[in-house]
Amino acid sequence: MSQKVFVSGVGMIPFAKPGASAPYHEMGALAARAALEDADIAYEDVEQAYVGYVYGDSTCGQKALYGVGMTGIPIVNVNNNCSTGSTALYLARQAVQSGAADCVLVLGFEQMSPGALASVFTDRPAPFDDFDAVTDRLVGKPEIPLALRYFGGAGLAHMEKYGTPLAAFARIRAKASRHAVNNPLALFRKEVSEQDVLDAPAIWPGVMTRLMACPPTCGAAAAVLVSENFAKKHGLRADVHIAAQAMTTDRPGTFDAGDMMRLVGYDMSREAANKVYAQAGIGPEDLDVVELHDCFAHNELITYEALGLCPEGGADKFIQDGDNTYGGKVVTNPSGGLLSKGHPLGATGLAQCFELTHQLRGSAGARQVGNAKVALQHNLGLGGACVVTMYRV
């Protein structure tokens, strides 16, 4: 049995710096209520819930949703690093598509601490031990925090392989800021220029400045997925549906290829995207708008190529031609992306869903992409998992 899956409601709260947000359960409840209100249904209509977060104890999902209602439904907690929100979306989509449920709530939230990401459990082997070993061998720099080493190393590999200039990453960050100006839910809404980005303090000289990295962020976002029959029965909107979706994990080449771009998920992204294009019968040339995982400007550049938005080695030209923004081939991260909107790990995938749903509804306000009909979402978590989702009207 395979049912069509519609995004009937979405909700999101403004993202905030660590220490400036409400506690996780309050943020989660607010986003969930917003999605339910947008869908015009009551929590009592929800049959299952999938809740994503990375930094929190077990059953934080119940703590958040008990503030919305206590109806006895299954609540599944999900943790898949930075792709947590989209992994929860993936599970919810499967539940509706298979007929196991007709109405599912997906929620993601994160209450983060200031500073770079770090392991919480230091008394046992870390899931990143193998990633660190490869990074130590290929780029060194053990004094730099792990996420910066990974993605900075991948950017450096692209620079060395294709002659990509540092300015290409700066242009991506400047583009993100221009888009975020029109997003009232984004953390950073100040426009910065390419030169501002280049002049920011260097965290890896010649490879990365501070403005090329996304900030730790707190926030929450949610979505309501329903079957076609449920939407008709309850008179719900059924304009945006999930046309295709794929989730991938690492293959041996992640560690064996000696390539930092592959270490940070290039292969996972390419494989997931190709599966989605095959499922939908739609290629990258047909996309109108994309929300992709720009945890660093370097990852956005690499992901252009992994998703097939431009040829391998063609990202710098793609950027220079303005094909990644309004008036170009495909508008990428109209929300401002992780770089400007912020990156509360568990919420990121649902925030991308929120943005693309509004883009396809034509309700994105000043950041609306003209006549958007096909949207692609890319959410990456090292360790690893990548979820690519295509939405259509």
Protein Blocks (a to p, Z undefined) as FASTA:
>chain_A
ZZddddfbdcddddddehiaccfklmmmmmmmmmmmmnopafklpmbdcdddfbdcehkl
mmmmmmnocehpacddddehjllmmmmmmmmmmmmmnopacbdcddddddddedjdddfb
lcbccfklmmmmmmmmmngomlbcfklmmmmmmmmmmmmmnopafklmmmmmmmmmmmmm
mmmkbmblcdcdfklmmmpccfbghkacfklpccddddddddddddfklmmmnopacfbc
cfbdcdddddfklmmnopaklmnommmmmmmmmmmmmmnopafklpfbdcddffbfklmm
mmmmmnopacehilmmmmmnopabghiabdghklnpjmlnopcfklmmmmmmmmmmmmmn
opnojmlcehiabdcdddddehiacddddddZZ
